């Protein structure tokens, strides 16, 4: 028997975005007279309805959040339970197994995999799970049961430390289930990278840049390469493996650089790789003052624009870091510049790079455009799911 869920009714004409493919409901779209938001508890399952009471599908609600509801199924017969999660995990897994020959990838990418509020990264027989919404936190045990049925991981790290959880009114935590070693080796493009799933950034590794890091190899043979915001060396070790003469990795984290050197040693690349610990802006300024020059500079910073209101300050930071990067490039150098700020459009990002080059009286050629890998599929109705930009640029004298 189909479970009957309490209704969440929308105002007249507010269902158009949902019908067009979107999965989110904003609090100002709800008919509070018919279905008061404050009557619901965070994470409660609901049937989302048009203003006339016609079902749009099932989802979950959080009256404390601006995005107050998320759709999980357009078929009113299905609710967010173990059975549906198992099905969605199998659909997600089939794509990743088609794309990758080794089990290292983002298995679930939230809304794009029809599991809003859930992110799962796979590291062989280990998984990192992020539950970012009250609705997904409410079915935490069903998520873990479904994951066990589909993947049977030996260990799971629950990283409930995402900043998004604060907007949902959720506590922060990090828990380990099963056996998870302190150091895990990620396999990518024939190399092994040592990471910590409990203490590393985000979920431990950044699978989204995989294809772009692979493309760096074509630019690296015989070159002197600088990898800024290197973390554990995802870009730098790919350059070294492609035959770079020297690779310098810059990161503020001593722990990350220790793992970089351990990975370089394990991959037989230790002689090519050196590191500089410190703030990226300060290190680049010092390298410029020391008249150090590189053939390839990679800039892969964290998001400088996390909220729309940060746009002005964030764009200034992108200007500054790219200008510094260009100032340590040789006369005919390659700049690989990335942004994971979804509030920064690719056209605007390219404009920032152009303005930075003109400020230095340099000419810019955009050679390639990179985006997130296919294990981070874009939901075409949700622009926020397309966030990653990587521009491969040649920087020449004017």
Buried (B, 14 or more C-beta within 10 A) or exposed (E): EEEEBEBBBBBEEBBEBBEEEBBBBBBEBBBBEBBEBEEBEBBBBBBBBBBEEEBBBBBBBBBBBEBBBBBBBBEBEBBBBBEBBBBBBEEBBEBBEEEBEEBBBBBBBBBBBBBBBBBBBBBBEBBBBBBBBBBBBBBBEBBBBBBBEBBEBEBBBBBBEBEEBEBBEBEEEEEEBEEBEEEBBBBBBEBBBBBBBBEBBBBBBBBBBBBBBBBBBEBBEEBBBBBBBBBBBBBBBBBBBBEBBBBBBBBBBEEBBBBBBBBBEBBEBBEBBBBBBEEBBEBBBEBBEEEEBBBBBBBBBEBBBBEEEBBEEBBEBBBBBBBBBBBBBBEEBBBBBBBBBBBBEBEBBBEBBBBBBEEBEBEBEEBEEBBBBBBBBBBEBBEEBBBBBBBBBBBBEE
